[in-house]
């Protein structure tokens, strides 16, 4: 099988919709005995090339076990004159060897590959190679070593690739494994299913309040660093740039809908984009960047663990590391709650008036529980982090997210389009639209 064929068959390959012109191995190394790591440059007929990571026999326990042992040793030279470096935190010494068995490859990932070591560790291999600080690694180290936040898996180590020219790229992240009852998307839908059948919603509401507190704790931690993690005042130029991004996203969604014969009031939407100006005087910080229910695990005790700070792998690292208002994460979670409401309805009698009414009541309650708990917690711990009136800029950010969702559903899941489309239509029908 050719490298191009191997890439096309991989779930994590991001270039499936592009025509491959050629591939070439730019570096390789035996990172453990009997297993080779290859860095493959993929050149397309149109657009910039990308580099992907191929790893032989990673799913085999002896290979994964040998790779784990590398974190206690020296680096590995590469064929082209580069080097693989293995970095470890103090957490590694706390892990008993017997807890790292059995070893198994995790299934279902879209852009990376992860290996679980018993109930102790998780190794994530980043399949797309990009030079510069990887936010998943960078944020993980910061939260583990420079904060008291314990709502994310502790970083145990990482693997870097250092090119012959000295440039560094993250290859893998080793984290403590968090025992859980599933991600918050799964547990939320499980609770909501009962609510739609007439069960009490209090458990679901309380869970979203806890998630609001955990989200606030994360944002306060990320606002209390230095240098790359120092909070900064939002400037007029930031607001201008962010408004332009919202306008562009909304216009693209409007154009996409027009192409399907769906008309929507663009003027009303763009008026809501002006609300981003309400961030003036607040702070911008590092944040999650792709925050939704699927990026949160629920522990057995009901507490939450926030995962995957990598952002969208197809976007440049600079964009994935930029400082923004933490309300951007809040907007993402609020949109995720709307998706949960609709997904639960679609799983049963979607048009049953009683179920629809219960879903709407649930959505209003959990949205309020998450948002009010979050706002209260942040204002107590870091009152200058958010603007006095968070509502107006939050509406603008939810608008941007819904516009993005419209484009995604148009291109990937047309049958899900009514969910974000309804969010846009709600804006155009509002009294101040």
Residue pairs with C-beta under 8 A, 6 or more apart in sequence:
2 23
3 23
3 25
3 40
3 54
4 20
4 23
4 42
6 54
7 13
7 15
7 20
7 23
7 40
7 42
7 52
8 16
8 20
10 127
11 109
11 110
12 109
12 110
12 111
12 112
12 113
12 127
12 128
13 52
13 127
14 50
14 111
14 128
14 313
14 314
15 42
15 44
15 50
18 44
18 45
18 46
18 47
19 44
19 45
19 46
20 42
20 43
20 44
20 45
21 43
21 44
21 45
22 43
23 40
23 41
23 42
23 43
24 40
24 41
24 43
25 38
25 39
25 40
25 41
26 39
26 40
26 41
26 51
26 80
27 38
27 39
27 78
27 79
27 80
27 82
27 161
27 163
27 164
28 36
28 37
28 38
28 39
28 78
28 79
28 80
29 36
29 37
29 76
29 77
29 78
29 79
29 82
29 84
30 36
30 37
30 76
31 37
31 55
31 67
31 70
31 76
31 84
32 63
32 66
32 67
32 70
33 66
34 57
34 62
34 63
35 55
35 56
35 57
35 58
35 63
35 66
35 67
36 55
36 56
37 53
37 54
37 55
37 56
37 84
37 171
38 53
38 54
38 55
39 51
39 52
39 53
39 54
39 129
39 161
40 51
40 52
40 53
40 54
41 49
41 50
41 51
42 49
42 50
42 51
42 52
43 49
44 50
50 128
51 128
51 129
51 130
52 127
52 128
52 129
53 125
53 126
53 127
53 128
53 129
53 171
55 113
55 125
56 63
57 63
58 64
58 67
58 105
58 113
58 115
58 125
59 105
59 115
61 102
61 103
61 104
64 103
64 115
64 117
64 123
65 100
65 103
67 123
68 100
68 117
68 121
68 123
68 174
70 76
70 86
70 159
71 86
71 87
71 88
71 92
71 156
71 157
71 174
72 88
72 92
73 86
74 86
75 83
75 84
75 85
75 86
76 83
76 84
77 83
77 84
78 84
78 161
80 163
80 164
81 164
82 161
82 162
82 163
82 164
83 161
83 162
84 159
84 160
84 161
84 162
84 171
85 159
85 160
85 162
86 157
86 159
87 157
87 158
87 159
87 160
88 156
88 157
88 174
89 141
89 144
89 145
89 154
89 155
89 156
89 157
91 144
91 154
91 155
91 156
91 176
92 156
92 157
92 174
95 120
95 121
95 156
95 176
96 120
98 118
99 117
99 118
99 119
99 120
100 117
100 118
100 120
100 121
101 117
101 118
102 118
103 115
103 116
103 117
103 118
104 115
104 116
105 113
105 114
105 115
105 116
106 113
106 114
106 115
106 116
106 122
111 127
111 128
111 310
111 313
112 124
112 125
112 126
112 127
112 310
112 313
113 124
113 125
113 127
114 122
114 123
114 124
114 125
115 122
115 123
115 125
116 122
116 177
117 123
117 177
118 177
119 177
119 179
120 176
120 177
121 156
121 174
121 175
121 176
121 177
122 153
122 174
122 175
122 176
122 177
123 172
123 173
123 174
123 175
124 136
124 172
124 173
124 174
124 175
125 171
125 172
126 134
126 136
126 170
126 171
126 172
126 173
126 310
126 313
127 313
128 313
129 161
129 169
129 171
130 169
130 316
130 317
131 163
131 167
131 168
131 169
131 317
132 168
132 169
132 317
132 318
133 170
133 228
133 317
133 321
134 169
134 170
134 173
134 310
134 317
135 286
135 289
135 309
135 310
135 311
135 317
135 320
135 321
136 170
136 173
136 308
136 309
136 310
136 311
137 155
137 158
137 170
137 173
138 228
138 309
138 321
139 222
139 286
139 309
140 152
140 153
140 155
140 173
140 175
140 309
141 155
141 158
142 222
142 225
142 229
142 286
143 149
143 152
143 155
143 218
143 221
143 222
144 154
144 155
145 155
146 225
146 229
147 221
147 222
147 224
147 225
148 221
149 217
149 218
149 221
151 214
151 217
151 218
151 303
151 304
151 305
151 306
152 218
152 305
152 306
152 307
152 309
153 175
153 176
153 177
153 178
153 305
153 307
154 175
154 176
155 173
155 174
155 175
155 176
156 174
156 175
156 176
157 173
157 174
158 170
158 171
158 172
158 173
158 174
159 170
159 171
159 172
159 174
160 168
160 169
160 170
160 171
161 168
161 169
161 170
161 171
162 168
163 169
178 297
178 299
178 305
179 299
179 300
180 297
180 298
180 299
180 300
180 305
181 187
181 298
181 299
181 300
182 190
182 297
182 298
183 293
183 294
183 295
183 296
183 297
183 298
184 211
184 293
184 294
184 296
184 297
184 298
184 304
185 292
185 293
185 294
185 336
185 340
187 207
187 298
188 204
188 207
188 208
188 293
188 337
188 340
189 340
189 343
189 344
189 347
191 203
191 204
191 207
192 204
192 340
192 341
192 344
192 359
192 362
193 344
193 347
193 348
195 201
195 204
195 358
195 359
195 362
196 344
196 345
196 348
196 355
196 358
196 359
196 362
198 358
201 361
201 362
201 365
201 366
204 362
204 365
204 366
205 365
205 366
205 369
206 369
207 298
207 302
208 337
208 366
208 367
208 369
208 370
208 373
209 369
209 370
209 373
210 302
210 303
210 304
210 373
211 296
211 304
211 333
211 370
212 369
212 370
212 371
212 372
212 373
212 374
212 377
213 373
213 374
213 377
214 296
214 303
214 304
214 306
215 291
215 306
215 329
215 330
215 333
215 370
215 374
216 373
216 374
216 375
216 377
216 378
216 381
217 377
218 288
218 306
219 285
219 287
219 326
219 329
219 378
219 382
219 385
220 377
220 378
220 381
220 382
220 385
222 229
222 285
222 286
222 287
222 326
223 231
223 283
223 285
223 326
223 382
223 385
224 231
224 382
225 231
225 286
228 286
228 321
229 285
229 286
231 283
231 284
231 285
231 323
231 385
232 283
232 284
232 285
232 323
233 281
233 283
233 284
234 279
234 280
234 281
234 282
234 283
234 284
234 325
236 280
238 279
238 284
239 276
239 277
239 279
239 280
242 276
242 279
242 324
243 273
243 274
243 276
243 277
243 396
245 400
246 273
246 276
246 396
246 397
246 399
246 400
246 403
247 270
247 273
249 400
249 403
249 404
249 407
250 266
250 269
250 270
250 273
250 399
250 400
250 403
251 266
252 403
252 407
253 402
253 403
253 404
253 406
253 407
253 424
254 264
254 266
254 269
256 406
256 407
256 410
257 263
257 264
257 406
257 410
257 421
260 410
262 421
264 421
264 424
264 425
264 428
265 428
265 433
268 427
268 428
268 430
268 433
269 399
269 403
269 424
269 427
269 428
269 433
271 432
271 433
272 395
272 396
272 399
272 427
272 433
273 396
273 399
273 400
274 396
275 392
275 393
275 394
275 395
275 396
276 393
276 396
276 397
277 393
278 387
278 389
278 390
278 392
278 393
278 396
279 325
279 327
279 387
279 393
280 387
281 387
282 325
282 384
282 385
282 386
282 387
283 325
283 384
283 385
283 386
284 323
284 324
284 325
285 323
285 324
285 325
285 326
285 385
286 321
286 323
287 323
287 324
287 325
287 326
287 328
287 329
288 295
288 306
288 309
288 329
288 332
289 309
289 311
289 312
289 320
289 324
289 328
289 329
290 308
290 310
290 311
290 312
290 332
291 306
291 329
291 330
291 332
291 333
291 336
292 332
292 333
292 335
292 336
292 339
293 333
293 336
293 337
293 339
293 340
294 336
295 306
295 307
295 308
296 304
296 305
296 306
296 307
297 304
297 305
297 307
298 304
298 305
299 305
310 320
311 319
311 320
312 320
325 386
325 393
325 397
326 378
326 385
326 386
327 386
327 390
327 393
327 394
327 397
328 397
330 371
330 374
330 394
330 397
331 394
331 397
331 398
331 400
331 401
332 401
333 370
334 367
334 370
334 371
334 394
334 398
335 398
335 401
335 402
335 405
335 420
335 423
337 363
337 366
337 367
337 370
338 363
338 419
338 423
339 419
341 359
341 360
341 362
341 363
342 359
342 418
342 419
344 359
345 355
345 356
345 359
348 355
349 355
350 356
375 386
375 390
378 385
378 386
379 386
387 393
395 427
398 423
399 424
399 427
402 420
402 423
402 424
402 427
403 420
403 424
405 419
405 420
405 423
406 417
406 420
406 421
406 424
409 416
409 417
409 419
409 420
410 417
427 433
